[in-house]
Each structure stands twice: as C-alpha cells, then as structure tokens.
Amino acid sequence: MRLLIADKLHPRAVEELRALPISVDYEPDLTSEQLEAKIGGVGILIVRSTEVTASAIEAARELNLIVRAGASYATIDVRAASRRGIYVANCPGKNAAAVAELVFGLMVAVDRRLVDATLSLRNGQWLRKEYGNAEGLYGKTLGIAGMGAIGHEVALRARAFGMPVVAFSRSLTPARAADLGVGYAASIEDLARKSQVLSLHMALTDRTRGIIGERVFSALPSRAILINTARADLIDHAALAVAIRERGLRAAIDVVPAEPRGTTAFATELPFVAAAASGGFLYGTPHIAASTDQAQLSVASEAVRVIRRFLLEGDVPNVVNVLKSVARFQIVVRMQDKIGTFAHVLNVIKRHGINVEEVANTVFEGGGAACAKLRVLSRPAESCLREIRAFDEVLHVDVVALPNLA
C-alpha cells in the first residue's frame, strides 16, 4: 500500500511513517490540482491545507483513508469520500495549547496596543504618554464561544490572568458549566452582554456562519475586545467594521475571508488602519495560531497514530464520516468456527430483508467456536431464527434488545 503525504509534515512524523509496512511518498508542495494526477494507486492520503476534491477522490480508486493533519476537515469533500467508502479522520485538539497561547498574545497586544507602539518606535517616535494608557485585563470577564478543546485551554489560562470566564456552546448546560468552573450563557447574544472580552472557538457550520453580526456587536459593551482565531466566516465583517468605527470595538483576528494561497500578496477591505475616532481598531496575524513547532509535532504524531492503528489493527481513530448506528436489536449467534457457517447465517438474514448495521465476530482460542454479534434495525421474525438454528454448525441464537439506542 502507498501513503502520500501531500503537505508539509513534521520530519519526525515522516520518519515514523517510513518505519511502517507501507511505501511513503512525501510531496509537501503538491497543489490541489496536482493531487488529482498523483493520487492514483495511493491507499492512504495525509493533507493539511491541500484541498481534496470530489474529482480527486474519484481518481483514487485504491484510496482507503484520508487523514487531515489538523482539526478541521472542511477542505476535504467528505460526502464524496463517504460515497466511495473511504474513511476520513482528523487530529482534533492537538493544537489547542498553541491557539490558546495566541489568544492571550492578541489580547495583551490589543489592550496594550503593542503593534502600534512598536511601529512608532520603528519610526523614531517615543510616544509613552499615548501607549502607556492601557485599561488592563485583570478582573475583566472573558466570554468563550465554543467549549471544545481550544475553549477549554483558553479558560484554563484565563485563571492565571485573573479573568472570570463565561461560556456559550450549543452542547453546554448550566450543570456542565458549573463543573468546568465557568459561567453559563444561554445564547451568543447573552454571552456578548456578559463579556468584556469575547474569544471565538466555534466550528463553522451553516448555523454558525455569520453568527457574530450586528446583534452580537450591539450586545457587547462599548470598547470591548473581540478575538477570532477560529474561522473567518463566523463574523459578519461589514458589521465588524461598523462596530470598530462606531462602538470602539478593539479586535484581533488570525483568520480573514478569502485567504491567499500560493502567494505572499494580500489585499483586503478589512480596516487594518489607525485607530478610529471611537478608539476602535483591528489587529491581525496571517493564520498562525496553530503554527508552533510543538503543535505541529503533536498534530503530526496524532496522524501517525491514526495510520498505525489503521494498518496494524484495522481501526480508524477520530473517524468523522462513519454513521453512528441506530440499530435497535442485536442478534447473537454462537457457532462452530467452520468455513461458510457465518456466510449461511448472513444469507438467511438477507432473505428475510433485515439490514445489518454493525458486525463483530469473535473466535475462541482452542475451542473451534465463534460468537457473532449483528446489530440490526428490526427484530428478526421467529421464522428467521428457526432457519439459523437449523444449521448443524449453529450452537445457539439469541436476540437482545438495545434499549439505549431504541
């Protein structure tokens, strides 16, 4: 089997992958267009920012697994992979510490206006009076939108800054918030009302696209701080510009709309300009939140773990495109471990029109017997069970209800 690494990956991880029983091709400079021509004969693909399109997946007749060396997998056509029965896995949470570190770096930079202060020194100006006028972060309430791995890391560091934390997440309950030691917000607008600093860590979905808009900006207190190291499209950027200009919003972002690819040239309508009359301004970094050596090694090591498990155990950790079973019953068949016995059982189930959702078969050491567990959507009729029991090799058949999934 061939493994193609189509993006830059930490050298230590590449070395570990070469030690596995697989042929490794390392082509970190491949573009999405070139990938389609290179993917033939590839069994496993690792990508970071390289887009994996439906046409590339169709060209990959031998592809079994795509690993995104990062948390988001928006650059992979997951539906196309699912249609071909190709696993897609990611590496969630491995860059959380790096992102959280940048969040606080941006927060301090905004509060102290470090970027402008540095530029003034470079221009030969000593403006101590202007830049020695920060508000300070101690005691200010930090709102965290999204309490995944990164949100947790941000909340952890907030304690060291003496900042109370309030959080909002669609899965967060008041009880869970209490367990985490954070305040609870019932909605994103409620979070904004309670926050003097708001940090975004939500996934981008149809429900969250543009969620930080006029209503959220209006709910934030005057001269609040907004940090976005998540996804650019979470924010309505026209409303952001108005909030900076009219409400004194101080913002710092690590992600911008339509980020350039393959070029260092950058043009944008975002207001990366001197502070507005309201005192609002915008700072930014070029999508570097997860780009520490520590984070890249951690992500790459997780990608290696996923591939090692797949090759050596047939399991796929962190898989994102396998449907959670909705089976309501489990057929348990104990039988002799003979060629064709299990096939006969499956043929009976097929004739009775029963769809099997999951299958597990265990062979007992030295006993010549096996136990198959088949999760199915509907309870098999007694006539189906009689047919299975009629085989001489079948030792016992039982049906177990799965009330937790019913």
Secondary structure, DSSP 8 states (H G I E B T S, - for coil): -EEEE-S---HHHHHHHHTSSSEEEE-TT--HHHHHHH-TT-SEEEESSS-B-HHHHHH-TT--EEEESSS--TTB-HHHHHHTT-EEE--TTTTHHHHHHHHHHHHHHHHHTHHHHHHHHHTT---HHHHS-----TT--EEEE--SHHHHHHHHHHHHTT--EEEE-TT--HHHHHHHT-EE-SSHHHHHHH-SEEEE-----TTTTT-BSHHHHHHS-TT-EEEE-S-GGGB-HHHHHHHHHHH--EEEES--TT---S-S-----S--SS--TTS-EEEE-SS-TT-SHHHHHHHHHHHHHHHHHHHHHS--TTBSSS------EEEEEEEE--TTHHHHHHHHHHHTT--EEEEEEEE-TTT-EEEEEEEESS---HHHHHHHHTSTTEEEEEEEE-TTT-
